[in-house]
Amino acid sequence: MAGCSGCAAKTQVVRDEDGRPLFIQGLAYDITESKLAEEAIRASAQQLEASLREKEILLREIHHRVKNNLQVISSLLRLQSAHIRDPSMLEMFNESRNRVLSMALVHEKLYQSPDLCQVDFSEYPHSLTALLIRSSGPRAAHITLKTQLEKVSLNVDVAVPLGLIINELVSNCLKHAFPSGRGEVRIEFRRMQEGRIQLTVADDGVGFPSHLDFRNTDTLGMQLVHTLSQQIGGSIELHSNEGTEFRISFSA
């Protein structure tokens, strides 16, 4: 057994009454199969870890490429809009650009995230709204942004529709709420009871027109808000006491 690499032995010295050693007795076990099994498990674990690393790199690259492709689309829309003279058509192109950018921003946050299946949404509303204010040019120069955003992680199936919702509501604020060119846009994002999450997009502007039913308008923006809210299983409320405040709650 001394030459057996797959063996384990347990030995002890047997002594007489005076403590003198008489002989050594022992028991040897052949653990070859056990060692082979351990090596196979270790090799399998290493192979699985390498495979997961490869998939993570691939998924990160996919999100990066999706973001880049969406930005290319946005750039093409911007170039095309330079040849448009009709103000209403130009506004439609700019709105489409902002929708594309809102989706690109989600994928940018995803490939920068340690968890590629979840995006830290607490950073997203501020980044998107700041982008929308900048893209609005001089008319939004005196509009301020106030945010109160709890740290919440969302998967991409919720993050993309929610990003589009924020884009539509904030864009609506910037277009209609501030005739004087001055005001405040407020965004809150917080956890509620029973695992629900609430998004609030509000302004201190002129308020939502009292004669309009926000659930039944012919504007694409509000139609998108309702459709996307249903897509994520959310409910939407409008409060228009001072300015306009939309609250969307959903489970995630």
Phi, psi and omega in degrees: 000344184298330181265011183271111181286340181256031183242153172233139185230148175233120184233158174207151180270129177264127184242160177275187184296335180269003178088006178279138180293133177259309179197171178250130174241152183202173181223129182247142179240137173271109183249024181304312182296321180295318179294321178296321179294318178298317179295322179294319178296317180297317179295321179295319179296319179294320178295320179295318179298318178296320179295319178295322177297318179296318179294323179296316178298318180295315181295321178297320179293324178297311179300321180296316182290322177299315178301315180296318180295320178294324177291326175297316178300317179299318180294321178296319177296321179295318179296318180295323182294339179295342181259006183261131180254341180284117183303320182292321177294321179297320178296321178297319178297316180295322177296319178296320177301315182296323177296318178296317180295326179296323177287321179299323182294324176299313181292329175295316178295326182292313183286345174271350185276143174298326178257108187286352178264350183229141176246135175287101188281352182294335180271338191293309184303320180294316181297314182293314183295320177299321178296317181294320179296317179296318183288345179282347175074210186301330184294341180250015185297331183249024176258126182258158181241129177236128182232148172221098194236114175282153180285113180222131177258135181231150175280167188296331181292337176261322185297319182294308177300321181293322176298319178294323177298312179300317180302314183292316183291318179292319178300322178296319176301311185295329182278323193240339192278337191233079178300329181280350182084006180232144178164187183227134172255130182240133178231128176235145180217114186211158175277141177246189179287158176061032173076008180273156181238140180239128173255130176239127174238118187222161174217165178252034184272212189284347179093158180285136182306127185292336183275357181257141172266110186296341178275353184216071178243163180262010179274138182299321183301309180291327175297319177296318180302314180293316181297314182289327176296318177295323182299324180264011178070032184257167175241151184232137179232149176241129173237126186227047178281306176233103186079208181231135179223119174256134176238125179238122178243145183203165177261143180211000000 
